[in-house]
């Protein structure tokens, strides 16, 4: 992997992390209102979990393979 691909992955990783934080904030705000739509919160949580999986994949792509 060359440095430009590495930089693109790092940028994508940061975008995913930002989206994950934004979803976390949105879920918290909905739950704090006391009138939260349960289905909407569940959908946001699913999307957040999906982002977490994508973050893990990008992080694994950035880390070099270590042979123990």
C-alpha positions in Angstrom: 0.0 0.0 0.0 1.5 3.3 -1.0 1.4 6.5 1.0 -1.5 8.1 -1.0 -3.7 5.0 -0.4 -2.7 5.1 3.3 -3.6 8.8 3.5 -7.0 8.2 1.9 -7.7 5.4 4.3 -6.8 7.6 7.3 -9.1 10.4 5.9 -11.9 7.9 5.4 -11.3 6.5 9.0 -11.6 10.0 10.4 -14.9 10.6 8.5 -16.3 7.3 9.8 -15.3 8.2 13.4 -17.0 11.6 13.1 -20.2 10.0 11.7 -20.1 7.5 14.6 -19.8 10.3 17.2 -22.6 12.3 15.5 -24.9 9.3 15.7 -24.0 8.7 19.3 -24.9 12.4 20.0 -28.1 12.1 18.1 -29.1 8.9 20.0 -28.3 10.6 23.3 -30.3 13.6 22.4 -33.3 11.6 21.4 -33.2 9.6 24.6 -32.9 12.7 26.7 -36.1 14.2 25.3 -38.2 11.5 27.0 -40.4 11.3 24.0 -38.0 9.2 22.0 -39.2 7.1 19.0 -38.0 3.6 19.9 -37.9 2.5 16.2 -35.9 5.5 15.2 -33.4 5.0 18.0 -33.0 1.3 17.0 -32.3 2.3 13.4 -29.7 4.8 14.5 -28.1 2.2 16.8 -27.9 -0.2 13.9 -26.3 2.4 11.7 -23.9 3.2 14.5 -22.9 -0.5 14.8 -22.4 -0.7 11.1 -20.1 2.3 11.2 -18.2 0.6 14.0 -17.6 -2.4 11.9 -16.4 -0.3 9.0 -14.1 1.6 11.3 -12.6 -1.7 12.5 -12.0 -2.9 8.8 -10.3 0.4 7.9 -8.1 0.2 11.0 -7.1 -3.4 10.2 -6.2 -2.3 6.7 -4.0 0.4 8.0 -2.1 -1.8 10.5 0.6 -3.9 9.0 0.4 -7.7 9.4 2.6 -8.9 12.2 3.8 -12.4 12.1 4.3 -13.7 15.7 
